[in-house]
């Protein structure tokens, strides 16, 4: 339902560089943002205006959130300090830099702390890529909550603003996979003053300047990209027109009484008076703040109040925590209200208070993106992490920094809308691109200043490699659009798919003096790439180092429709173009497709068919991803509710097949790793139960053999046992089985798809050879 047929693009926000700098601008930029009082004294500071507390080690690089926000605030004239990975057992480490003049900024880090700490099987990870030496256990579970509590203990009067991806994806009542329940908004549990979500440069700058002007933090309720708490009887909320979310998307009949002894008023109060219906289906009762809900008179056209003064009331936390259907409904409405051009504010009751979520921030312009990325980053970990030799290469190496050390981020956002991914919920669907000049400047700076640069740029990309400068052809259409994806079920006719700016950038970048090779390490959206054969040719000829990773995720229509991913036919078309371009370039290169096991909507038969496809195409998956229900993702709502929020949610709407339980999750993972003998007993049992015993046998057309070698049931990573040790010859190996002999050539025949750990030739990068112990450890 569209309330405003002629929605116009939102008014431009105040530019990041349009603020009058704070007086401390006179100190100038710091070599590194200080992490100790001694560093503050060297800079001539007596105090910090803002202190950022983060769960990651401090790396002053634009791929790390604390560095981006810290440098952005520094450019506004504020003195910013960093407390990285503090010991959370007491409040003392949170006093290391003294009391901040304006506020604490708290973030769990570049990852949700629970995803960082636990695997998809809820097992504790032994390492942490954002910690020196990869050491695990340097941040608490639910780090945002713990850090906020300690900051309050350290300095009770200092305002606290929480942000980062953990706060961003938990800004509303959300399903928590680790506790298997719906949790309250993280703002409620943390008891922070304000929450910023998404890439929050606009919001954090506005907040900092208002606090510097002595505005109370309670008065900051109108900044886009923020969430705050307000009492349900707050008089300031009366100026807003409240729309019940069921007028946006009706979840169906929900007037069941919880107790026969409750009065109607008590029941309405329990339900937040937001989703109760009478038999005729009309809204009844009053809202918790005492105001009347909007009455819509259908007289041909629907007349609604101004969008900027309209707030949509979602079902209360107390409702969604016990009603999966209402949870799916709330998730659907939330995703309908994510376009900065037409999104309305959202409100959700939590007890006697309301959580208000303002519309998403206006995307940064190209000039603003350049400003953020052109700030004086040291592009290195903080000196405190260096070893005795002053190096970050040994035991103190930070794996996440090593991965992005020689990479350049060219854009933000993703309009793919994959339901299992939370990038769009965090960064948005509108692509924010840097200028070509800004990217080239960063490459030159990396070449000239970063220690260890060998001439190889490991990536020019972002959330998706090939969305640079791609977007809607019409600002008016873009402002009014509510589609969750611009590329599903097909490429939107209003989408500009021109890859020429990206091709031009590639050519200019690799022509730079001192640059030997530029690789593309970010994931490629291949359904978009096939719209530009010239781009595929450019990519394959110059920017693929032996193999290219892409993510079909599945082959079957059922799970693909729940993922919002294209059919396998699109992959086949891309594969054809890839191989043609590789042959024309005289190169042997291979596609590395990735797949997801146990995704909502996936049946056992779907996984069996995927395994057959893998076997037929000669692909042995090593790095297998099992579906991980991350907070706020659409697929997570499917997992929790058994409903499909991609369509209208009702009590009787489509039921989604959910893969729950360790045994079934192991089965789906086993189908992806059909070649692992440890999985054969489970697969034989399943295939017999499915009536597919014809797939069990010792022929080439069979999926798994009848014989069972002696195994201990343990899993040995193929990336170790199949890696070629330095100095060894890559000769064919013979796997001896009674009555069978299997040859595995060192180089696969043309067209075969293999992982980087099953016999691919070494990647040609032009860089020095890595030690044997490091080979084969590239993570997905």
N, C-alpha and C positions, 0 to 999 in steps of 0.2 A: 504494500500500500504506500503510495507516495503522497505525502502531505503537501509538497511543493513541487508541482510539475516542472517549474523553470528554476531549478536550483543553480545558483551562480557559484563560481569558485570562491572559497573563503578569502576574506581580506588578508593581504600580506601582513605578517607579524612584524614587529619591530626587529630590524636587522641586528645580528649579534654584535656588530661593530658600531651600532648607533648609540650605545650607552656612554654616558660620561664616566670615565674611569674613576675608580675609587682612589683616595689620596695616596695609598701605599704603592701606587704605580711607580713612584719615584725610585723604589728599590730595584726595579728592573727584573728580568727573568732570572731564575736560579738555575745553576748547572743541573741540579736535581732538586726536586721538591724535598725539603728537609724531613728526615726521619728521626732526628734527635735534637736535643737542646743545643748541643755543640754546633750542629750545622746551622741552626737558627742564629746563633751568636755570630758565626762567620758571615752570615748574610746581613747582620745588623738588625735583626728582628728582636723585639722584646716579647712578641706573642704572635700567634697565628689568628687570622680572621676566620678561617675555615679549616677544619681537620677532617680528612677523609680516612675512614677506617675500612679496610678491605681484607678479604680472605685470601687474596693472591699475593705472592711476592711482588714487590714494586718493580716493574719494568717500565722505563720511560719511553714508551713506544706507542704509536697511535692505534695499535691493535689491542691495547689494554685499557679497560674502562677508567681505572683510577688516574691514568696518565692523561687521557683525553679530557676528563672533567677537571682535573687539577690544573692542567695547562690552560684550558679555556677560562677558568676562573682567574688564573694568574694574569691572563691577557686583559682582564677587566680591572686589574689593579689590586686584587685581593692577595693576601699572603696565605698560601695554602700549604699545609703540612700533611704528611702521610703516616698513618700507623698501619703497617702491613703485617698480617698474620700474627696478631698479638696473642699472648698467652691469656686465655679467657677464664682461667681459674679464679682470678681476682680482678678488681678494678684498677689496680696499680699500673699495669702496662698502658691503660687508657689515659693515664695522666702524664705520659712521657713528654708530651709537647706543651703541657700546661692547658689552661682553660681557653677554648676558642672564643673569639669575640662575637661571632655571629651564629655559627651552628656546627654540629657534627654531621657529616655526610657518611652514611653507613651502607655498605654493599657487601654481599657474600663473595663477590668476585666475578670473573668472566663466565662462570657456570653456576647453576643452581647447586647449592652445597650438598643436597641429597643425591643428585645425579653424579656429582663429582666423587662422592664417597661410596656409592653402592652401584652394583651392576644391575642389569635388567632382571636377574634372578635374586635380587636383594642380598647379594653377597658383598662383603666389604672389599673394596679395592685395596690393593697393597701399595699403590703409588698415587701421586698427585702431580700432574704435569705442570702445575702452576707454582710449584715449590722447589727451592734449590735442591738439587740432587734427586728430584722426583719423589721425595719422601712423603709418605702418606701421614694423615693424622694431624696436620698442622692447622686445621680449621675445625670448628665444631659442627655437628649436625645442625641444620636450620640456623646457619651462622648469623643471618640478619637479626633474628630474635635475640640470640645470645649477646652479640655485639651491642645492640641497642640497650639491653638491660645493663651491661657494664658501663656504657657511656652515661646512663642515668645515675648509676651509683657513683661514678667519678665526679660528675658535675650536674646536679639535679636541675639546675635552672637553665641549662643550655638547650636550645631547640635541637631536635634530631630530625633529619630528613633522610628517609631510606630510599634506595634506588638500586640500579643494577638489574640483571636479568631475573634474579630470584624474587625480588620485590615486584618487578614488572609482571611476571607470569603468575604471581599469587596475589594480585591486587584485588581480587574478588573472591567470594566463597568458591573454593576449588577442591576437586578430588585429589587426594594425596595417596599415591600408589603405595607408599611405604607403610602407612597406617591403615590403608584400605578403608578410608572414610573421607567424608567431605569436611574440610577444615575451614575455619573462618578466614576472612581476608587477613593477610599478613600484617596489615596496618592495625587491625584490632588486637592481634596477639602481641605485636611488638610494642604497642602503646607509644609509637612514634608520633610526631606532630604532623608530618606530611609525608606523602609518598610521591615520587616521580617515576613515571614509567616510560619505556622506550628509550631512544637515544635522546638524552634529556638536556642537551646544551641550552635550548631556549628556556626551558622551565627553571633550570638551576641558576642561570644568570639573572632572570627576573626575580627569583626568590632572594638571591644574595643582595641585589641592589635594594630591594624593599626592606630587608632586615637591616642593611647598612643605613637606611634612612629612618631607622627606629620604628618601623611598622611592626606591630605584634604579629607573630606567626599565625595566630588564630584568625587574623583578618585576611590571610592569603587564601582565598577560596575561588578565585576566578582565573587561575593560570591553567592554560591547556596542558594536558599531559600530566596532571596531578590528581591525587585522590586525598580526601580528608574525611574526618568524622564530624558529625553534627547531630546534636540531640534532635529527636523526632519532633519535639515541640519548639524548636528554634524558630523565632519570628522571622529571621532572614530568609527562610525557605518558602514563606508564603507568597513571595513575588514570582515564584516559579509555577508553571502549569505542569501538573503531573499527569503523565500518561501511563495507564496500567500496561505492562508489557504484553498482556494478552490481547490488546487491541493491535499490537504489531504482529504477533504470531500466537494464535490461540493454542494452548496445549491440550485442550479438550476438557471434558467434564471433570471437575476437581472439587466437588462440594461434599465429599464424604466427611462426616463428623468423626473426630478422633475418639470422643467419648460420648456416650448417650446422656451423660449427666451434665455436659457443658451447655451453657447457654449459647445462643447464636452470637452474641457479642464476644463471649470468651473465645469461641472458635475463630471468629474473624480476627481477634487480636493475636491468636496463635499463628494465624496464617498471614499476618502482616496486612490484612485487608486489601491485599493486592491481587489475589487470584481467586477469591471466592466468587461463585456465580449462583444466581438463582435459576429456577427451572427455565425461565425465558431466555437466559443467557445474557442479561443486562448487568452492568456493573452496579453494585449496591454498596451501601455503607459509606463511611467517611475514611479518609486516609489517616494514618497515625498522627499526623501533625494537626489534625482537626479540619483541614481543608477538604473541599469536595472534589472528587475526581471529575475529569472532563466528561461532559456528555456530548456525544457526537450525533448530530442530527443529519440524517442522510437525506439531503434534498437535492440530489444530483451531484453536487460537488462536496467534497469533504473539506470543511473549514477548520483548520487547526491554528493554534497560536504560533507566534514566531519561533522558529527552530532554536534560536540562540537562548530562548527563555523557556524551553521545554525540557523536562527531565523524564526519563522513562523509569518507572518503578519496577524493578525485577522482583520475583518471588524472594521472600526473606530467607536469610541463612537458615533459620529454624525450619523452614519448609524444604529447601533443597537438600538439606543434610539427610532427610528421611524419605524424600520422594525423588527417585532417580528420573522420573519423567519430567518433573519440574526442573531438575538440574539440567537435563538436556535442553529444555526450552530456554532456560536462562543463558546457557552457553550459546545457543543459536542466536538469540537477540543480541548478546554481547558482540558476536562476530558481524551481525548486520550493522552494528553501530561503530565500525572501525575506520570508515573512510573520513579523513579530516574535512572533506568538503561537505558532508551531510550528517556527520555523527552528532547525536544529541547526548547530553549528559545522562548518566545512569545513577540510580540510587538503589541501595539494597539494605534493608533493615538487618541490624545485628543487635538483638536484645532491645535495649531502650535507646539505641543510637542508630543513626543512618550512616552508611558508607556512601559518600558521593564520589563519583568518578567523572572528572571533566573530559570533554572530547579530546581526541589525540592531538598532539602538537602539529603545527603546520610544518611540512617537510622543509629541510634546509635548501636554499638556493645553491646554485653552483658556486657563486662567490663565497657564500657562507661555508660550504664544504671545504673550499680551498683555504679559507681562514683557519678552520679547525685543524686541517692536516698540515698546514704550513707553520704551525707553532713550533717553537724551538725544542723539539724532543731530542733527548740524548741518544735515543735508539739503542739503549743498553740497559741491563739490570742495574740497580743501585749499587754503588761501590761497596756497600756493606756486605754484599753477597760474594765478593771476589775472594779467591783463595790466597795463599801466602804469596804467590807470584803476581797477584793483581789481576788474575784471569778468571773468566767465567766458563772456561772450557772443561774443567775437571769435575771433581766431586760436587761442586756447587752449581753446575750447569742447570738451568731451568728449562725443561723439555719444551714447554709451550713457547718460550722465547726462541729456542733453537729452531722450532718449526716455522716461525714467521719472521725470522731474523732478516732474511733477504727477500721478503715479499712486500708487495705494495697493494694497499686496499684502494680500489678505484671507484667504488660505489657502495651504497647501502640499500637495504630493502629487498623484497622479493614478492613478485605477483604470482608465483606459482601456486600458492595456496595448498600445498601438500598437507593433508590433515594431521599427519603424525609429527609435523615440524612446527616449532614455535617461533620461527624467525619472523613471520609476518605479524604475529601477535605482539612482538617486541619492536621491530624496526618498521613495520608497516608495509603496505603493498605498493606504495609509490616510490619509484627508483630515484634516489638522490645521487647524482653523479658529480665527480670532480671534473675540473677542466683538464684538458690534455697537458697544458703547460704545467699545472700543479703536479701531475703524475710524473712528468719528465724531470721536474726539479727534485722530486723525492728520490728517483732512481739515481740521479747525479750525486745527490748528497750521500746516499747509501754507498755508492761507488767510491766516493772520496773520503768518507769519514768512518765507515763501519769496519772494524777490524775483522779480518778473515774473508772479506769479499773476494771471490775468485773470478768474477765476471759472469756468474750465473744468477739470474733473478728467479727465485723459486716459484713466484706466482704474481700475476697481475689479475686480481679478481676481487671477490667479495662473497656474499652469501651465494651468489650464482655467477659463474664466470662470464656469461654472455648476455647480461641484461643492461650493460652500460648504455646510458642515454636512450633506453627503450621505454616507451610509455604510451599513454593514450593519445590519439591524434587530436582529440578535442578536449580542452579544459572544462567545458561545460558538461560534456558527457562524463568525464572523469569525476567531477564534483558530485554528480547525481548517482553514480554507479554503486550498486550493492553486491555485485558478483564477488564471490570469495576467491575467484581465480580468473586471470586473463587468458589462460592457456588450457582450461578444461571446461567442457569436454572437447573443445577444439580451440584453435587460436582465434581470439576475438577479432572480428573484422575492423574494429576501431583501434586495434593495437598496432602501433608502428613497429615493424620488425626489422628495421634497417640496421645492419651490423657495420655499415661503412665507418662510423666514427671509431668503433673498436678496432677495425682493421687498420685504419690510419694511425691509431695510437701504437699498435703492435709494430708497425713498420718504422715509425719514428723512434720507438724505444730501442729496438734491436740495432738501429743504426748508430746509437750512441757509442762514442769512443770508450773502450774498456768493458763493454758489455758483449760477452761471448754468446750467451744464449738466454732466452727468456722462456721459462716453462709456465704452463697454465695448470696450477694445482687445485683451483676451486672446482667444485662440481659443475658440470656442463648441463644446461637444459637443452637436450638434443632435439626435442620437438620444436623448439624455437630455432635451433641452429639449421635445421633442414630448410628453413625459409630463406637461407642465404648460403647457397653452395660455395660462393666465393669465400665466405668466412671459414667454412669447413676446410677448403683448400689451403687457406692461409694458416689455419691452426695446425693442420696435419703436416704441412710442409716445414714449418719453422718452429712450432711450439709444443710438440709432443716428444717426450724423451723415452720412446720405446713403448709406452702404454698410456692409455687415457682412461680415467675412471668416469663412468656414468652410472646412473641409477634407475634402471627400469623398475626395480623393486619387486615386480612380479610379472607373470605371464598371463594370468587368468583374469577375466573380466570382473568377477565378484569382488575380490580384494582391491583391484585397481580402481573400481568405482568408489570404494570407501576411502581410498588414498587420494583420489582426484589426480590420478596419473594416467598418461596416455596408454593406449594399447600396445602390445608387443610389435604390431606391424610398423609403428612409427620407429621403434628401435631398429627393426630390420632395414628400414629405408636409410636410417642414419648409418648403420653398419656398412651398407653398400657404398654410400658416398665416402665414408671413412677409408674403406679398402681401396676404392678407386683413386682417392687422393694419395694414399700411401704408396700405391704402385707407381703412380705418375711421378712421385718424388723419389722413387728408387729406394724406399725404406721399408723395412719389415717392422710393423708396429701393430699393437694389439689393443683391443678394447677390454676393459676390466669392468664388467657390469656387477652391480651390487644388488642384493635382494634382502627383503625383510621377512622374517618368520613370525608367525603368530599374530599378525595384524588383525584387528577387528574386521569381520566379514570374510575371513579365510577359513574354508573348510579343509578337512583332511584330504579330500580329493583334489582340491586346489594345490596343496603342497605336493601331492604325488605327481600331478601333471607338471608342476614346475621342476621337480626332480628329473622327470623323464626328459623335459626340454634341456636341462643342464647336461644330462648324459648324452643326448643326441648331438649336442653342440660341443662336446668335449670339454666342458668347463667343470673344474673342481673348486668349489668355493672354499676358501680358507677363513677369511674374516667374516663371520656370519653375525648379522645383527638381528636380535630378537626385539620385537616391538617393546618400546619403553614408554609407558604412559606419563609423559611430562605434563606439568601443570598447565591448564587452560587450553591445550591443544584439542581440536575437534575430535580426533580419534580417541583421546582420553575420555571425552564425554561419551562416545560410543561404548568404550570399554566399561565404564561405570554404569551406564543406564540401559544398555542393550538397544538403544534407539539411535536413529540416524539424524543428527542435527543438520545435515546438509539439506534436508527437506523439512516441511512443516511437521512439528512434533505434536502428536496426540496420543491418547491412551492406546488407540488401535493402530497407530502408524507402524511402519516397517520395523521388524525386530532384527537386530544384527547378531550374527553368530560371533560369539566372543570366545577366544581361546584362553581359558583359565585353567589353573591347576598345573603343577609342575610336570606331571606326566605328559599332558597334551602339548605343553610348550616345548618339552624335550623332543616329542615326536616331530613337531613342525621344524624344529632346528635340525633334527636328524635327517629329514628329507633333503634339506639344503646340503648336508654333509653326508650324502648317500655313500660316498667312497670311503668313509671312515669305518673300519671293521668293528669298532666299538659300538657303532649304531646299528649294525646288521640284525642282532636279535630283536631289538625293538621294532625295526622296520619289517622284519619277516612276520612278526605277530600282527602288526597293523595291516599289512597287505593281505594276509589271510582273512582277517576280519572284514576287510573291505571287498572281498571277493576278487582280489587281483593277484592270486598266486602265480598267474602267468608271468609276472614280473620278477619272479624268483627263479634263478637258474644261472648256469655258467656260460651262457652265450653272450655275444656282444650286445644283443638286443635286450638282454635282461638288465634290470636295475641293480639288483644285488645278487650275490652268489648263494648257492646252497651250502657251501662249506663255511666253516668258521675257524679262522686261525686262532691261535692261543693269544689272548690279550688280557691285560689286567683291568680292562674297563676304564683306564685312565685316558685323558685327552692329551695328546702331544701336539703342540702347535706346528702346523705344516710349514709355517714361515721359518722355523728353525731347522727342521729335519730336511727341508727341501732347498735351503739356501746353499749356494755354491760357495765353498770356502776359498779364500784367496789362495791362488797358486794351484788349485786343483783343476783338472780337466773336466769339462762338461761332457762326458761320454754317456751313451745310452745306458740305462740301468735295466737289469732284468729282475723282475719280481717273481720268485719261484713259488709256485703253488702246485700241489700234487696234480699232475696231469695237465698243467697249464704253464704257459710262458708269456709274459707280457713285456713288451718293449716300450720304454718311454724315451722318445728322442729328446736330445738336448734343445733342439729348436722345433717348435711345433709347426705342423704344416700350415700353409696359408689359410687364413680364415678361422683358425682355431682360437678360441678365447680362453686364456689362462690367467691366473692371478700372477702378481709379481713374485710369488713365492713358489711357483711350480714350473720353473724352467725358462722364464723369459730371459732374453739376452740383457746384459747390463745396460742401464740407462746411460745414454751418451749426453753428458752434461758439460764437459770441458773442464770440470773441476777435478781436483786431486782425488785419488782413490780414498775411500773411507776405510777405516780399520775393519777387519773381518767381524769383530764383535758387534759392530754397529749395523752391518748389512742386514737387510730383511726386517728392520724394525719400523718401517714407515707405517704410521697408523692411518686408519681410514679418515 
